[in-house]
Amino acid sequence: MTVDIQVAESGESAAAAIEKDLRRSIVELELLPGTRLSEQEIATRLGVSRQPVREAMIRLANSRLIEIRPHRGTVVARISAREMTEALFVRQSVELSVVARAAQNFDPWQRKRIDTLMAEQENDAARLDHAGFREHDEAFHIAIAKGAGVGIAWIAIADMKSHMDRVCNLTLRDEADMLRRVREHRAIMAAIDAHDVEGAQKAMGEHLGSILDDLPELESKHGALFI
């Protein structure tokens, strides 16, 4: 499987641009676990030297999304349930603290933006636009962190959440699955609006933790993608 990577012409380095697009393709399962990645093939397709491709792959290997195997080639790493649950633990620790703060005080501009994001998610669900839904889903969580005045909290978990995201993307099967997530988002915001710290943490915990309910079925159905 190949992926069309567009190297940014902005201040973003070639290595950063390649890493960004490879990461997106891995998380969105365009590049499935076990897919071989050729440093030379990617470099040739992009018209760049192998150095930025090598740098991008090293970064992705450090994130444990790919495996660089000397003399055996580089492949997209299989999904690890253990790493996913570890990432979930860290993400819950951060986001439960974020929503507690959000329930005490929240920026009005971000609150209006969140209404727009949730409406856009409903439209994405109706169109079965999985890519748009995932983009707006992440924007929702970022907006909560910014609205609570702790936008840096999202940066702290952005890398490790990739392990959760690959599993989450297996659960977006149909409109009902996507609309369930939107309802969970609305429950989180209802608690924040009511300044209900305990309720906001409970709603966020259930939202993030629901992935564990789906995990056994996903491992059974997509066994080849997991370790």
TIKOL-847450 format. One line per 8 residues: number of its first residue (from 1); for each residue x, y, z of N, C-alpha, C, CB. Coordinates in pm, 1 decimal, m for minus. Glycine has a CB too. Layout:
! TIKOL-847450
NUM	X:Y:Z:X:Y:Z:X:Y:Z:X:Y:Z ~ ...
! end
This chain:
! TIKOL-847450
1	85.2:m118.6:0.0:0.0:0.0:0.0:88.8:123.7:0.0:m96.4:0.5:122.8 ~ 51.6:224.5:m76.4:128.4:347.7:m80.9:44.0:462.1:m30.7:178.7:376.0:m222.4 ~ 111.1:571.7:0.6:40.6:689.6:49.8:99.6:811.6:m17.9:50.0:701.5:205.0 ~ 14.0:904.4:m56.6:57.7:1026.2:m123.8:94.6:1128.4:m17.7:m52.7:1081.6:m219.3 ~ 222.9:1155.4:m1.8:270.7:1247.5:100.4:307.4:1379.0:34.3:391.8:1188.5:177.1 ~ 252.6:1487.4:83.5:282.6:1618.5:30.9:377.5:1689.7:126.5:153.5:1700.3:9.4 ~ 499.6:1718.2:79.4:596.1:1787.7:163.2:558.8:1935.5:170.7:740.0:1769.8:108.5 ~ 549.9:1986.1:292.4:508.5:2124.4:312.9:613.0:2221.2:258.6:483.7:2151.2:461.4
9	565.4:2333.7:206.8:654.5:2438.1:158.3:660.9:2552.9:258.0:608.5:2488.8:21.1 ~ 605.7:2533.2:375.0:607.4:2636.0:478.3:734.6:2619.8:559.6:481.2:2627.5:569.5 ~ 731.2:2668.4:684.6:846.6:2654.7:770.7:864.2:2513.2:821.3:835.8:2748.6:886.0 ~ 769.4:2426.4:794.1:776.8:2287.9:837.7:884.9:2214.7:758.5:640.1:2217.9:821.2 ~ 971.1:2144.6:827.9:1078.7:2073.7:759.9:1023.2:1956.2:680.9:1183.8:2025.5:860.5 ~ 1102.6:1909.4:585.1:1060.2:1794.7:505.3:1038.2:1673.8:595.1:1164.1:1762.6:396.3 ~ 1128.0:1652.5:691.6:1114.8:1537.6:781.4:986.1:1546.8:862.2:1235.8:1528.5:875.6 ~ 954.0:1666.5:911.8:831.8:1684.8:991.6:707.9:1661.0:906.2:827.5:1826.4:1053.0
17	710.2:1708.3:780.9:596.0:1690.2:692.2:575.2:1543.0:658.9:614.9:1770.9:564.1 ~ 685.6:1472.5:632.6:676.5:1329.8:600.7:625.2:1252.9:721.5:813.9:1274.3:555.8 ~ 678.7:1284.7:839.3:631.9:1218.0:961.2:482.4:1241.9:983.3:711.8:1267.2:1083.1 ~ 438.8:1364.8:964.3:298.3:1400.2:987.4:204.8:1318.7:898.6:276.4:1549.8:962.6 ~ 238.1:1309.4:770.7:149.4:1238.7:678.5:157.6:1087.7:696.2:183.0:1275.6:535.2 ~ 277.1:1036.1:726.5:287.2:893.2:754.1:210.3:858.2:881.2:434.7:850.7:767.2 ~ 223.1:941.3:984.0:150.8:918.5:1109.5:0.3:917.5:1084.1:187.1:1026.8:1214.1 ~ m47.8:1014.3:1005.5:m191.2:1018.9:975.3:m234.8:892.1:903.0:m224.8:1142.9:890.2
25	m156.9:849.0:806.6:m193.5:730.1:729.0:m192.6:604.1:814.5:m98.6:712.9:611.1 ~ m100.0:598.2:911.2:m94.4:483.3:1000.7:m212.5:484.5:1095.9:37.1:482.0:1079.2 ~ m240.0:601.0:1155.6:m349.2:612.3:1253.0:m483.8:587.1:1186.7:m348.4:751.0:1319.3 ~ m501.0:637.1:1063.8:m628.4:621.0:994.1:m638.2:487.0:921.5:m647.9:734.2:895.1 ~ m536.3:402.9:940.1:m535.2:266.2:887.4:m534.3:261.2:734.8:m655.0:190.6:939.4 ~ m486.4:369.9:673.3:m458.7:363.2:530.0:m335.8:275.7:508.2:m437.3:505.9:469.7 ~ m242.4:285.3:601.1:m128.0:194.7:604.8:m154.0:96.0:717.2:8.2:272.0:625.7 ~ m187.5:m25.8:682.0:m226.6:m125.0:780.9:m104.7:m181.5:853.6:m305.2:m237.7:714.5
33	m124.3:m228.3:976.2:m15.4:m295.9:1047.2:43.5:m407.6:961.5:m65.2:m352.5:1181.5 ~ 176.8:m413.6:961.3:245.3:m513.9:880.7:287.9:m464.6:744.1:158.2:m632.0:864.1 ~ 236.4:m346.5:701.9:274.1:m291.4:571.8:422.4:m254.6:570.9:187.8:m167.8:537.8 ~ 493.9:m297.4:467.0:635.4:m264.2:454.3:651.5:m120.7:404.6:706.1:m362.8:358.8 ~ 746.9:m49.3:460.7:776.3:88.3:421.6:917.5:94.0:366.6:759.4:186.2:541.5 ~ 930.8:147.0:245.7:1061.3:158.5:181.7:1109.7:302.5:188.9:1055.1:110.7:35.2 ~ 1219.8:322.9:259.0:1278.6:455.8:269.8:1309.9:512.3:132.0:1405.4:451.4:355.2 ~ 1367.5:429.0:46.2:1404.7:474.7:m87.2:1281.9:504.4:m172.2:1491.8:370.7:m156.2
41	1181.2:419.7:m162.9:1059.5:440.9:m243.3:991.7:572.5:m205.6:960.7:323.4:m224.4 ~ 981.7:599.5:m76.5:918.4:723.6:m31.5:1000.2:843.9:m77.2:902.9:724.5:122.3 ~ 1131.7:835.8:m61.8:1218.5:946.2:m101.8:1207.0:973.3:m251.9:1364.2:915.7:m64.5 ~ 1205.9:866.8:m331.9:1195.7:881.9:m476.5:1062.7:944.0:m516.6:1212.9:747.3:m544.9 ~ 955.2:896.7:m455.7:823.0:949.2:m488.5:810.9:1097.3:m455.4:716.0:871.3:m414.6 ~ 875.5:1139.4:m346.5:865.4:1278.6:m303.5:969.5:1368.6:m367.8:878.1:1286.7:m154.7 ~ 1070.0:1308.3:m428.6:1175.5:1388.6:m487.5:1265.7:1451.5:m383.1:1116.2:1495.2:m573.9 ~ 1286.8:1378.5:m271.5:1374.5:1427.9:m165.6:1484.1:1324.3:m141.3:1294.2:1456.7:m34.2
49	1584.2:1365.1:m63.5:1687.9:1269.6:m27.9:1633.1:1171.9:75.1:1813.5:1341.9:26.1 ~ 1708.4:1067.7:102.1:1662.1:968.9:199.7:1672.0:1021.1:343.4:1742.9:840.2:185.8 ~ 1752.3:1126.5:366.0:1774.7:1173.8:501.9:1646.7:1217.4:573.5:1871.5:1287.8:499.5 ~ 1562.1:1305.3:513.9:1439.7:1343.7:586.0:1343.6:1227.0:606.1:1368.5:1454.7:511.4 ~ 1342.9:1133.0:511.9:1258.5:1013.9:527.6:1309.0:931.3:644.9:1257.1:928.6:397.5 ~ 1441.3:917.3:653.6:1501.3:840.8:764.4:1467.9:906.5:898.5:1655.6:830.3:746.8 ~ 1477.2:1041.8:903.4:1446.2:1114.0:1026.9:1300.3:1093.1:1066.6:1475.8:1264.1:1010.4 ~ 1211.0:1098.5:967.6:1068.5:1078.4:995.1:1043.8:938.9:1050.1:985.1:1100.7:868.1
57	1108.0:840.3:992.1:1088.0:702.0:1036.7:1144.0:679.9:1177.0:1153.8:604.6:938.4 ~ 1253.7:744.5:1209.3:1308.6:731.9:1344.0:1210.2:788.0:1446.2:1444.5:804.4:1354.6 ~ 1149.3:901.1:1414.0:1051.0:961.1:1505.0:930.3:869.2:1523.3:1005.3:1098.4:1451.8 ~ 884.7:809.8:1413.4:770.3:719.5:1422.2:806.3:591.5:1497.5:718.8:685.4:1282.2 ~ 930.7:548.6:1483.6:976.3:431.3:1559.4:980.6:463.8:1708.4:1115.9:384.8:1510.4 ~ 1022.5:587.2:1742.7:1024.4:628.4:1882.6:883.7:633.5:1941.4:1091.6:764.5:1896.4 ~ 784.7:659.8:1854.5:644.0:658.6:1897.0:585.5:517.7:1893.3:560.8:751.7:1808.1 ~ 666.6:421.2:1849.7:628.8:279.6:1842.1:515.8:255.2:1742.1:587.1:229.4:1979.8
65	511.5:338.1:1637.6:413.5:318.0:1531.5:471.5:239.0:1415.3:361.7:451.6:1482.2 ~ 602.8:237.3:1403.1:667.1:153.1:1303.7:780.8:76.8:1370.5:719.2:237.5:1183.9 ~ 824.2:m29.5:1306.2:935.8:m108.7:1355.8:1045.8:m107.8:1250.6:891.4:m254.4:1389.4 ~ 1162.0:m56.8:1289.1:1278.2:m57.6:1200.9:1360.9:m180.4:1237.0:1362.7:75.3:1213.9 ~ 1363.8:m276.7:1146.1:1431.2:m403.6:1174.1:1555.5:m414.6:1086.0:1335.4:m524.6:1150.2 ~ 1674.6:m398.4:1144.9:1798.4:m402.5:1066.5:1806.9:m528.1:979.9:1919.4:m395.4:1159.2 ~ 1837.0:m503.7:852.6:1855.6:m612.0:754.1:1726.2:m688.0:723.0:1960.1:m710.0:804.9 ~ 1614.8:m641.2:778.5:1486.4:m710.1:752.9:1380.3:m615.2:699.9:1435.5:m776.6:880.6
73	1405.2:m486.3:705.4:1310.0:m390.3:653.3:1229.0:m321.4:762.3:1217.9:m458.1:557.7 ~ 1153.2:m221.5:720.5:1071.2:m141.8:811.7:924.3:m169.0:784.7:1102.2:9.1:797.0 ~ 847.4:m190.5:890.1:705.1:m219.7:874.3:623.7:m135.5:972.2:677.3:m370.5:896.2 ~ 496.6:m115.6:938.3:403.0:m52.4:1030.9:378.8:m149.4:1146.3:268.1:m13.9:959.3 ~ 393.0:m99.9:1268.1:378.2:m185.8:1385.4:234.0:m233.0:1400.3:423.0:m111.9:1512.2 ~ 219.4:m354.6:1448.5:86.3:m403.6:1480.8:34.9:m333.9:1606.3:87.6:m556.8:1500.0 ~ m95.6:m332.2:1619.6:m158.5:m263.9:1732.7:m134.9:m344.4:1859.7:m310.6:m243.5:1708.1 ~ m87.2:m276.2:1961.4:m63.5:m341.1:2090.5:m172.1:m300.0:2188.7:76.7:m304.9:2146.2
81	m250.1:m396.9:2235.1:m354.0:m367.1:2333.1:m291.5:m312.2:2461.7:m437.7:m493.5:2363.4 ~ m173.2:m361.6:2496.0:m107.4:m314.3:2617.2:m69.2:m167.2:2604.1:16.9:m399.0:2647.3 ~ m8.0:m129.3:2490.9:30.6:9.9:2472.1:m92.6:99.0:2462.9:116.7:25.2:2346.4 ~ m199.5:46.0:2402.6:m322.5:123.8:2393.1:m379.8:152.1:2531.9:m425.8:50.0:2306.9 ~ m381.7:51.5:2619.4:m437.3:72.0:2753.4:m347.4:161.7:2837.6:m457.5:m62.2:2823.7 ~ m215.5:153.9:2815.6:m124.8:244.6:2885.6:m149.2:388.7:2840.4:22.7:204.3:2860.8 ~ m167.3:408.3:2709.0:m196.1:541.5:2656.6:m329.1:591.6:2711.1:m198.2:540.4:2502.5 ~ m427.0:502.3:2721.9:m557.2:539.3:2777.1:m543.4:586.0:2921.8:m654.8:421.0:2768.6
89	m462.0:515.4:2999.7:m440.8:552.7:3140.0:m387.9:695.8:3151.1:m342.9:454.6:3207.6 ~ m286.2:727.0:3070.1:m227.6:860.9:3074.8:m327.6:965.1:3025.2:m98.7:866.5:2990.7 ~ m396.1:932.1:2914.6:m490.8:1028.8:2858.9:m604.6:1056.7:2956.2:m546.9:978.2:2725.9 ~ m657.0:952.7:3021.0:m763.0:974.8:3118.7:m714.2:1061.9:3233.6:m814.8:841.5:3172.2 ~ m593.0:1037.0:3280.7:m539.2:1115.8:3391.0:m535.7:1263.6:3355.1:m399.0:1067.2:3428.2 ~ m494.3:1292.9:3231.7:m484.5:1432.2:3188.1:m622.5:1491.6:3163.2:m399.3:1442.7:3061.4 ~ m705.5:1420.6:3085.1:m832.4:1480.9:3043.7:m933.9:1490.7:3157.4:m892.0:1401.3:2930.3 ~ m927.4:1402.1:3256.1:m1017.0:1416.9:3370.8:m981.6:1541.1:3451.0:m1011.0:1292.5:3460.5
97	m852.9:1572.5:3458.1:m810.4:1695.9:3525.2:m852.8:1817.8:3444.7:m657.9:1696.8:3546.2 ~ m844.3:1806.1:3312.0:m883.0:1917.3:3224.7:m1031.3:1950.1:3239.8:m851.3:1883.9:3078.1 ~ m1118.6:1847.8:3235.1:m1262.6:1876.9:3243.3:m1302.3:1926.2:3382.3:m1344.1:1752.1:3207.4 ~ m1228.6:1883.5:3484.5:m1256.8:1935.9:3618.9:m1233.0:2085.9:3621.1:m1169.0:1865.6:3726.0 ~ m1124.9:2127.7:3558.8:m1094.7:2270.8:3550.5:m1194.9:2341.8:3460.3:m951.5:2293.1:3498.5 ~ m1232.9:2274.4:3350.2:m1328.4:2334.5:3257.1:m1463.1:2358.4:3323.8:m1346.2:2245.5:3134.3 ~ m1504.7:2268.1:3411.1:m1633.9:2282.5:3479.4:m1634.3:2398.8:3578.1:m1669.1:2153.6:3552.3 ~ m1517.2:2441.0:3619.6:m1508.5:2553.7:3712.0:m1507.2:2687.0:3638.7:m1384.5:2541.2:3798.2
105	m1444.0:2688.3:3522.5:m1436.9:2813.0:3445.4:m1404.0:2778.4:3301.3:m1330.4:2911.3:3504.9 ~ m1484.1:2831.2:3208.0:m1464.9:2794.9:3067.7:m1476.6:2917.7:2978.4:m1567.0:2688.2:3025.1 ~ m1387.5:2923.4:2880.6:m1383.5:3037.7:2789.4:m1507.9:3040.2:2699.1:m1255.1:3033.1:2703.6 ~ m1583.3:3149.2:2695.6:m1708.1:3155.5:2616.4:m1685.6:3134.9:2467.2:m1776.1:3289.1:2638.1 ~ m1574.6:3184.8:2413.5:m1550.0:3169.9:2269.8:m1530.6:3024.2:2234.1:m1427.7:3251.3:2226.7 ~ m1451.1:2952.0:2314.8:m1430.8:2810.0:2289.4:m1561.1:2732.5:2305.8:m1323.8:2753.9:2383.1 ~ m1645.8:2777.7:2397.8:m1774.8:2709.4:2417.6:m1860.8:2718.6:2292.2:m1850.5:2769.9:2537.6 ~ m1864.3:2833.9:2228.5:m1940.1:2849.2:2104.8:m1879.3:2763.9:1993.7:m1944.8:2997.0:2062.4
113	m1748.7:2760.6:1989.9:m1681.3:2680.9:1887.6:m1714.6:2533.2:1904.3:m1529.0:2702.2:1893.9 ~ m1724.3:2486.5:2026.8:m1755.3:2345.8:2051.2:m1894.1:2310.6:1999.0:m1745.7:2314.1:2200.8 ~ m1990.0:2400.9:2013.0:m2122.9:2377.1:1955.9:m2113.2:2354.2:1805.2:m2217.0:2495.9:1985.8 ~ m2031.2:2436.0:1739.4:m2011.5:2421.4:1595.3:m1946.2:2287.5:1562.3:m1926.1:2536.5:1541.1 ~ m1846.3:2249.6:1641.8:m1776.4:2123.4:1617.7:m1869.9:2003.4:1632.4:m1658.5:2109.3:1713.6 ~ m1955.2:2005.5:1733.7:m2047.7:1893.8:1753.6:m2149.7:1886.6:1639.9:m2120.0:1907.3:1888.8 ~ m2194.9:2002.0:1591.9:m2286.8:2002.9:1478.1:m2218.6:1948.1:1353.3:m2338.8:2145.2:1452.0 ~ m2092.4:1983.9:1335.7:m2017.4:1933.9:1220.5:m1997.0:1783.3:1230.6:m1881.9:2005.1:1209.6
121	m1977.7:1733.6:1353.0:m1964.5:1588.8:1370.8:m2093.3:1516.5:1332.3:m1927.4:1556.1:1516.1 ~ m2207.0:1573.8:1366.7:m2334.0:1512.2:1329.0:m2348.6:1508.3:1177.5:m2451.8:1588.3:1392.0 ~ m2304.5:1615.9:1110.8:m2308.2:1617.7:964.3:m2213.0:1514.3:906.0:m2272.9:1757.2:911.3 ~ m2095.1:1501.4:967.2:m1999.0:1400.5:922.2:m2060.0:1260.7:932.3:m1868.9:1408.5:1005.3 ~ m2129.4:1235.5:1042.7:m2190.5:1104.1:1064.2:m2295.3:1075.2:957.3:m2254.0:1096.4:1204.0 ~ m2375.8:1175.4:925.8:m2481.4:1157.3:826.0:m2423.0:1125.9:688.1:m2569.2:1282.7:818.4 ~ m2303.4:1181.0:660.7:m2237.5:1158.6:530.8:m2142.0:1040.7:535.0:m2161.9:1283.6:487.6 ~ m2128.5:979.6:652.5:m2029.0:873.6:673.6:m1890.1:921.8:634.4:m2065.9:747.4:593.1
129	m1861.6:1047.9:670.8:m1732.6:1108.9:644.7:m1641.2:1079.4:763.0:m1746.2:1262.4:620.4 ~ m1572.5:966.6:757.4:m1490.6:923.2:869.6:m1373.4:1017.2:895.7:m1439.2:783.4:844.7 ~ m1308.8:1064.0:789.3:m1194.1:1153.0:806.2:m1236.5:1284.4:871.3:m1127.0:1180.1:670.9 ~ m1347.2:1340.0:824.0:m1397.1:1464.5:882.5:m1437.9:1446.2:1026.7:m1514.2:1517.1:802.9 ~ m1499.2:1332.2:1055.6:m1543.0:1305.3:1192.3:m1423.1:1298.4:1286.5:m1623.5:1174.3:1198.4 ~ m1318.6:1228.6:1245.7:m1200.7:1216.4:1331.0:m1135.1:1352.1:1353.0:m1100.1:1118.6:1269.6 ~ m1131.8:1433.6:1247.6:m1071.8:1567.0:1259.7:m1149.3:1651.8:1359.7:m1067.6:1637.3:1122.5 ~ m1281.5:1648.5:1351.4:m1363.0:1729.0:1442.4:m1364.3:1671.3:1583.7:m1505.5:1739.6:1389.5
137	m1346.9:1539.7:1593.4:m1339.2:1476.9:1725.1:m1215.8:1527.4:1800.2:m1335.4:1322.5:1711.9 ~ m1102.4:1528.9:1732.2:m980.3:1578.0:1796.2:m991.8:1725.4:1828.6:m859.1:1553.6:1706.8 ~ m1051.3:1801.9:1737.0:m1068.5:1945.7:1760.6:m1155.7:1971.4:1883.0:m1130.2:2013.2:1637.4 ~ m1253.8:1884.4:1907.7:m1340.0:1896.1:2025.4:m1257.8:1886.2:2153.7:m1448.7:1787.2:2023.6 ~ m1171.4:1785.8:2161.2:m1091.0:1767.2:2282.6:m988.4:1879.0:2299.7:m1020.0:1631.6:2278.8 ~ m933.1:1926.4:2188.7:m839.1:2038.6:2196.0:m910.5:2163.2:2247.3:m775.5:2066.0:2057.5 ~ m1033.4:2185.8:2198.5:m1109.3:2304.1:2239.7:m1142.1:2301.4:2388.4:m1237.8:2314.9:2158.9 ~ m1167.7:2182.4:2443.0:m1193.3:2173.2:2587.4:m1068.4:2215.2:2664.6:m1235.9:2028.6:2627.3
145	m952.7:2165.6:2622.5:m827.5:2201.2:2690.8:m802.7:2352.0:2681.4:m707.8:2123.2:2629.8 ~ m822.2:2408.0:2562.7:m801.3:2552.3:2546.2:m904.3:2631.5:2625.2:m807.9:2591.0:2397.8 ~ m1027.9:2584.6:2624.3:m1133.8:2654.0:2698.0:m1110.3:2653.7:2847.2:m1267.2:2591.3:2668.5 ~ m1041.5:2550.4:2894.5:m1008.9:2540.9:3036.5:m881.2:2617.1:3069.9:m994.5:2394.8:3077.6 ~ m816.5:2670.6:2966.8:m694.7:2747.3:2989.4:m569.8:2662.6:3002.5:m710.1:2829.5:3111.2 ~ m577.0:2538.5:2957.0:m461.4:2448.2:2967.1:m438.7:2378.1:2833.1:m482.6:2343.2:3080.6 ~ m429.6:2456.7:2726.2:m408.6:2399.2:2593.8:m285.7:2312.8:2584.1:m399.7:2506.9:2493.1 ~ m186.5:2342.1:2665.8:m63.0:2263.3:2663.9:m87.3:2118.2:2705.7:41.1:2327.0:2755.8
153	m195.6:2094.2:2778.2:m225.7:1957.8:2822.7:m244.4:1864.8:2703.4:m351.7:1956.5:2911.1 ~ m303.8:1916.8:2596.8:m325.4:1833.3:2479.0:m193.1:1796.2:2413.1:m415.7:1905.0:2378.7 ~ m100.4:1890.9:2411.1:30.5:1864.3:2352.8:98.0:1748.3:2425.1:118.9:1990.0:2358.5 ~ 74.2:1740.9:2555.9:139.1:1638.3:2637.8:94.3:1497.7:2602.1:111.6:1664.0:2783.6 ~ m26.2:1484.2:2547.8:m77.7:1350.2:2518.5:m93.4:1322.8:2369.3:m210.2:1331.0:2586.5 ~ m63.1:1423.3:2285.6:m88.1:1410.7:2141.9:m13.8:1293.4:2079.2:m48.9:1538.3:2071.5 ~ 109.3:1268.5:2123.0:188.6:1162.3:2062.7:136.0:1024.4:2101.1:334.3:1175.7:2104.0 ~ 119.4:1000.1:2229.7:80.8:867.1:2274.6:m62.0:829.4:2236.4:96.7:858.0:2422.8
161	m147.4:930.1:2210.2:m285.8:899.7:2177.5:m297.9:828.1:2043.3:m368.0:1027.0:2176.0 ~ m191.8:830.0:1963.3:m196.7:760.5:1834.5:m230.9:613.3:1852.3:m63.2:774.4:1761.4 ~ m184.4:553.2:1962.7:m212.9:412.2:1987.3:m361.2:389.8:2014.3:m129.8:361.0:2104.8 ~ m425.2:485.7:2081.6:m569.7:477.9:2101.4:m643.8:502.4:1971.5:m614.8:578.2:2206.9 ~ m594.3:598.8:1894.3:m665.6:639.9:1773.5:m678.8:526.3:1672.9:m595.0:757.3:1708.8 ~ m574.9:443.9:1661.8:m585.0:332.9:1566.1:m697.1:237.6:1605.8:m451.3:256.5:1557.1 ~ m711.2:212.5:1735.1:m820.3:126.2:1781.4:m953.7:196.4:1763.0:m800.3:86.9:1929.3 ~ m959.2:325.4:1797.1:m1084.6:400.9:1781.5:m1132.9:399.1:1636.8:m1065.9:546.3:1828.3
169	m1039.3:408.7:1543.0:m1078.5:411.3:1402.4:m1138.0:279.8:1355.0:m960.2:446.0:1317.2 ~ m1110.2:171.6:1426.7:m1174.8:44.2:1394.7:m1319.4:41.1:1441.9:m1097.8:m71.2:1457.2 ~ m1355.9:130.8:1534.8:m1491.9:129.9:1590.1:m1587.9:218.9:1512.9:m1489.0:173.4:1734.4 ~ m1537.0:303.1:1424.2:m1624.3:393.0:1349.0:m1684.7:319.5:1230.0:m1546.7:517.9:1301.6 ~ m1774.7:227.2:1260.0:m1829.1:140.7:1155.5:m1942.9:206.8:1077.6:m1878.0:11.2:1216.6 ~ m2029.0:276.8:1147.0:m2145.4:332.5:1079.2:m2190.4:460.1:1149.4:m2260.3:229.8:1074.7 ~ m2301.2:516.3:1100.4:m2351.8:642.2:1154.8:m2384.4:629.8:1303.5:m2476.1:687.0:1077.7 ~ m2440.1:515.7:1344.9:m2478.0:497.7:1485.5:m2356.6:505.8:1577.4:m2548.9:363.5:1504.6
177	m2244.3:446.6:1535.1:m2122.5:452.2:1615.4:m2074.9:595.8:1632.8:m2012.4:367.8:1551.4 ~ m2080.4:672.5:1523.7:m2033.8:810.6:1529.7:m2127.3:897.0:1613.4:m2021.1:868.2:1389.3 ~ m2257.6:876.3:1598.1:m2353.8:956.5:1674.1:m2346.2:925.0:1823.2:m2496.2:932.1:1622.6 ~ m2307.9:801.8:1857.8:m2289.2:768.2:1999.2:m2180.0:855.5:2059.9:m2253.7:618.6:2015.8 ~ m2072.6:875.8:1985.1:m1964.1:960.5:2034.8:m2009.4:1105.6:2049.9:m1843.4:952.9:1940.7 ~ m2092.0:1150.7:1956.9:m2141.5:1288.2:1967.1:m2227.6:1303.9:2092.8:m2222.8:1326.8:1840.5 ~ m2310.7:1205.3:2121.6:m2392.5:1210.7:2243.7:m2303.6:1215.4:2367.7:m2487.5:1088.8:2251.0 ~ m2194.3:1140.7:2363.8:m2100.9:1144.4:2476.0:m2036.9:1282.2:2489.2:m1992.7:1037.3:2459.1
185	m2006.0:1345.3:2376.8:m1950.9:1480.4:2380.0:m2051.9:1577.1:2440.3:m1910.8:1526.1:2238.7 ~ m2177.3:1562.8:2401.4:m2280.6:1653.2:2453.9:m2299.6:1633.3:2604.2:m2414.1:1630.6:2380.6 ~ m2285.5:1510.4:2651.4:m2297.5:1484.8:2795.1:m2183.5:1550.8:2871.3:m2299.4:1333.7:2823.1 ~ m2064.1:1547.6:2814.6:m1949.2:1613.9:2876.3:m1975.0:1764.1:2886.6:m1819.9:1586.5:2795.4 ~ m2023.0:1822.5:2777.6:m2044.6:1967.4:2776.5:m2160.1:2008.1:2866.7:m2070.9:2015.5:2634.7 ~ m2262.4:1923.4:2878.7:m2374.4:1955.0:2968.3:m2324.9:1965.1:3112.8:m2486.2:1847.4:2956.9 ~ m2234.3:1875.7:3150.3:m2179.2:1879.7:3286.3:m2089.9:2001.4:3305.3:m2100.3:1751.6:3316.3 ~ m2010.9:2035.3:3203.6:m1926.4:2155.1:3211.7:m2013.5:2279.7:3225.0:m1834.7:2166.4:3087.0
193	m2119.6:2287.4:3144.8:m2209.9:2402.7:3150.3:m2276.0:2415.6:3287.2:m2317.1:2391.3:3041.7 ~ m2300.9:2302.1:3351.9:m2366.2:2302.5:3483.4:m2265.4:2320.6:3597.0:m2444.1:2172.6:3503.8 ~ m2137.4:2338.6:3561.2:m2029.5:2351.7:3661.0:m2026.9:2230.9:3754.0:m2047.0:2481.4:3743.6 ~ m2055.7:2115.0:3694.7:m2059.8:1989.6:3769.1:m1927.0:1916.1:3748.0:m2181.1:1901.0:3723.9 ~ m1833.3:1939.3:3837.6:m1700.3:1881.1:3822.7:m1705.9:1728.9:3820.8:m1609.1:1928.4:3935.2 ~ m1776.0:1671.5:3917.8:m1784.9:1525.0:3925.9:m1853.8:1466.8:3803.6:m1859.8:1482.9:4052.5 ~ m1960.1:1533.4:3760.1:m2033.4:1485.9:3643.1:m1950.2:1494.8:3515.9:m2161.3:1565.1:3626.1 ~ m1871.6:1601.8:3502.9:m1786.7:1618.1:3384.6:m1679.7:1509.7:3379.6:m1721.1:1757.2:3383.8
201	m1620.7:1479.5:3495.4:m1519.3:1375.0:3499.9:m1579.8:1237.5:3471.2:m1450.0:1374.6:3636.1 ~ m1699.0:1214.4:3522.6:m1765.4:1086.2:3498.2:m1795.9:1070.0:3349.0:m1895.7:1075.6:3581.5 ~ m1848.8:1176.9:3286.7:m1884.4:1170.4:3144.8:m1760.0:1151.7:3057.9:m1959.6:1297.8:3102.6 ~ m1651.5:1221.2:3091.7:m1527.9:1206.7:3014.3:m1468.9:1067.5:3034.5:m1425.0:1314.8:3054.7 ~ m1472.1:1018.4:3157.5:m1419.8:885.1:3184.8:m1493.7:778.0:3107.3:m1427.3:855.4:3332.3 ~ m1624.7:789.0:3100.9:m1704.2:691.3:3026.5:m1676.9:702.4:2876.3:m1854.4:711.2:3055.0 ~ m1660.2:825.4:2829.7:m1634.1:848.9:2688.0:m1502.4:785.3:2645.4:m1632.1:999.1:2658.2 ~ m1397.3:810.7:2721.3:m1266.9:756.2:2687.1:m1259.1:606.6:2714.7:m1158.3:828.7:2763.8
209	m1323.2:562.6:2822.5:m1313.7:422.9:2862.8:m1395.3:327.5:2779.3:m1354.5:409.6:3002.6 ~ m1487.0:379.3:2697.7:m1572.1:289.9:2618.0:m1491.6:207.3:2519.1:m1677.1:370.3:2543.3 ~ m1370.9:253.8:2486.8:m1286.5:179.7:2393.6:m1250.1:42.4:2449.4:m1159.7:259.1:2362.3 ~ m1242.5:32.7:2583.2:m1209.0:m95.8:2644.9:m1321.6:m197.2:2627.5:m1178.5:m76.8:2793.6 ~ m1446.1:m147.4:2621.3:m1559.8:m236.8:2600.1:m1554.4:m299.6:2460.8:m1692.1:m160.7:2619.0 ~ m1503.1:m222.3:2364.2:m1498.8:m269.3:2225.4:m1376.4:m355.4:2195.9:m1500.9:m151.3:2131.1 ~ m1274.6:m347.6:2282.2:m1145.6:m409.4:2250.9:m1152.3:m560.1:2226.3:m1050.0:m382.8:2362.0 ~ m1218.3:m640.1:2310.8:m1220.1:m784.8:2285.7:m1278.4:m821.4:2149.1:m1299.5:m854.3:2394.2
217	m1388.7:m755.9:2112.8:m1451.0:m784.0:1982.7:m1359.0:m742.9:1867.9:m1586.1:m710.7:1970.7 ~ m1290.8:m628.0:1883.3:m1201.8:m580.5:1777.8:m1083.4:m674.1:1759.6:m1152.7:m439.4:1809.2 ~ m1026.5:m720.7:1870.1:m914.3:m814.3:1861.3:m956.8:m943.9:1794.9:m857.1:m843.0:2000.2 ~ m1079.3:m988.0:1822.3:m1129.4:m1110.7:1762.7:m1155.7:m1093.7:1612.8:m1256.7:m1155.0:1833.6 ~ m1211.0:m978.9:1577.2:m1252.1:m955.1:1439.4:m1133.1:m916.5:1350.6:m1358.4:m845.6:1434.9 ~ m1037.4:m843.9:1409.5:m924.3:m793.6:1331.7:m792.8:m846.6:1388.5:m923.7:m639.3:1330.2 ~ m789.6:m974.8:1417.0:m674.6:m1035.0:1483.5:m541.7:m1009.5:1415.3:m695.1:m1180.3:1494.6 ~ m540.9:m1002.3:1281.6:m416.3:m984.7:1207.7:m354.5:m846.7:1231.3:m440.8:m1005.5:1059.0
225	m433.5:m751.7:1281.5:m382.9:m615.8:1302.0:m320.9:m598.3:1440.0:m495.0:m514.7:1282.9 ~ m343.3:m695.2:1528.9:m297.3:m683.3:1666.6:m178.0:m774.9:1692.5:m411.0:m715.8:1763.7 ~ m101.9:m738.1:1794.7:6.6:m824.8:1839.1:m52.4:m943.2:1912.0:106.2:m748.7:1929.5
! end
